Amino acid sequence: MGQPKSDVLQGTLDLMILKTLDTLGAMHGWGIAQRIRQVSGDLLQLNQGTLYPALLRVEQKGWISSEWKITENNRRAKYYSLTSAGKKQLEAETLEWERFVGVMARMLSATE
């Protein structure tokens, strides 16, 4: 068998970003990528070409906001925060994914 598949389904990265910011508060992009890598058990390793367009897309939807700050390493970085619209979106997407996971569990365990 080959390597485990670690592609991110369309739209799931947005949900991972929202959940990360909801859980840990304001973070810069590198921190968000590291958190996703950590929680996935190193199965998801996002590159800049994947993460930053997603952050821009989510910000344009009004689900997150950003501001420039100085990091703990004394560098300038854009920090992202969840907005109230993002919190509502996170709740809606979480319910949708829970329904989807339930359907897939039933499909995979069906014997007839």
Secondary structure in CASP SS format (residue, H / E / C, confidence):
PFRMAT SS
TARGET T0000
AUTHOR 0000-0000-0000
METHOD secondary structure of the structure
MODEL  1
M C 1.00
G C 1.00
Q C 1.00
P C 1.00
K C 1.00
S C 1.00
D C 1.00
V C 1.00
L C 1.00
Q C 1.00
G C 1.00
T H 1.00
L H 1.00
D H 1.00
L H 1.00
M H 1.00
I H 1.00
L H 1.00
K H 1.00
T H 1.00
L H 1.00
D H 1.00
T H 1.00
L H 1.00
G C 1.00
A C 1.00
M E 1.00
H E 1.00
G H 1.00
W H 1.00
G H 1.00
I H 1.00
A H 1.00
Q H 1.00
R H 1.00
I H 1.00
R H 1.00
Q H 1.00
V H 1.00
S C 1.00
G C 1.00
D C 1.00
L C 1.00
L C 1.00
Q C 1.00
L C 1.00
N C 1.00
Q H 1.00
G H 1.00
T H 1.00
L H 1.00
Y H 1.00
P H 1.00
A H 1.00
L H 1.00
L H 1.00
R H 1.00
V H 1.00
E H 1.00
Q H 1.00
K C 1.00
G C 1.00
W C 1.00
I E 1.00
S E 1.00
S E 1.00
E E 1.00
W E 1.00
K E 1.00
I E 1.00
T C 1.00
E C 1.00
N C 1.00
N C 1.00
R C 1.00
R E 1.00
A E 1.00
K E 1.00
Y E 1.00
Y E 1.00
S E 1.00
L E 1.00
T C 1.00
S H 1.00
A H 1.00
G H 1.00
K H 1.00
K H 1.00
Q H 1.00
L H 1.00
E H 1.00
A H 1.00
E H 1.00
T H 1.00
L H 1.00
E H 1.00
W H 1.00
E H 1.00
R H 1.00
F H 1.00
V H 1.00
G H 1.00
V H 1.00
M H 1.00
A H 1.00
R H 1.00
M H 1.00
L H 1.00
S H 1.00
A C 1.00
T C 1.00
E C 1.00
END
